């Protein structure tokens, strides 16, 4: 069983990919956090949201949580353009509705797009060659 102490298996690709890392904070309310987690479960996440993520070219997306802090890892092909993909995603079916649906839980401005809410992070360390 995969969990935080056993680690999480990652997908294998047949060539290099690139990774984007983002963060977002949730409102500090245990009931809201529990509901946010539930709405991202396999049973509850909207199929249109998953389709939009794939349609813009994202290969994998993972969200990790610690307290009110969310950390997202997005893996894409090397030719993926972040700004173009996020602009396209904002126009896809139910995406605006999903963002408004999630804004109840997030420390973000109502009506903000995913690209406006999730902040891209700078990599400050990795195991250099």
N, C-alpha and C positions, 0 to 999 in steps of 0.2 A: 504494500500500500504506500502510495506517495504521500508525504507530508513534510512539514518544515524541518523535522529532525532527520528524516530519511532522504530528503532531496526530491527534486522533481525532474522527471525524464524530459529531455528536449527532443524536438523533431530533428531528424537528419535530413540534410539537403544534399543535392548532387552538385554542389558548387558553393562559392561564397555568397553570403547574404549580408545585409547590413542591419543594424539594430538602432532603434530610437528608444530612449528612456524618458518617461514623463512622470510628473507627480501632481497630485490634487489632494486637498483635504476635505474631509467630510465634516458635517456639523457634529458637535460633541453631544450626541444623544444616543445612548445605547439602543433604544428602540428603533430609531431611524437607521442606525448602522446595521442592525439585524435585518431590517426590511431591505436595505440596499443590497446586502449580501444575498438575500433570498431572490431579489429581482435579477440578479446576475447568475443565478443557478441555471444549470442546463435545462431544467423544466420551465423556468420562468422567463429567460431572456427571449426577446422577440426575434422571430426568424428573419424579419426584415433588417434588423440591426446586424445580425451575423452575415446576411447576404451583402449588405452595404460595405462592411469591413472587407470582405473578400473581393467585391467588385472593384474597389479602388486599388487592389493589388497587394493588400497585406497578406502575408503568408501565415503569420501567427501573432496572437495578441494574448498577453497574460497580465492580470492585475493581481497585485499582492497587497495585503492590508496589515497594518500594525496600528492599533488604536484608531485614531481618526485619519491617519496618513495612508494614502493609496500610492502605489508605485506601479507603473505600467511599462511593460516591455513589448515593443512592436518589432517584428522581423519582416524584412521586405527584400525584394530583389535589388541588386546593385543599381539598376537604372530607375528606381522608384524616386519620384519627386514629391516631397512632403507637402509643399504648398498646393500643388496641383491636385493631389489626392484628397486633401482636406477640403478644398473648395468643391470638388466633385461630391464628396461624401455629404456635405451639407445640403445638397440638392436631391439626394436619393429618398425614395419613399419612406415615410414615417420617421426620418432621421431627426427633423426638428421636433416632432412630437416626443421622440425618445429623450432628446436632450432636455426638453421641458419637464418630462416625467422624472428624470434623474436630478434635476436642479433642486428639488425639494430636500435632497439629502446632502448636497454638495455646498461647500463654501465658494460660491460663484455667483455672478450676476444672473438673474433670471433672463432667459432668452439667449444666453451665450451659446455659441457653437462648441463642439467638442474641442476644436483647435484653440478656441479662446479660453476654455476652462483648464485643459490639461497643459501644464507647463513643461516644455522640453528642458531636459537637464544636460549639463555639461559633464562629460566623463573626466574625472580628475585622477583616475588610477586604473591600471590594468597590469597584468603580469607581462611586462615587456619581454620580448624574445629572450 
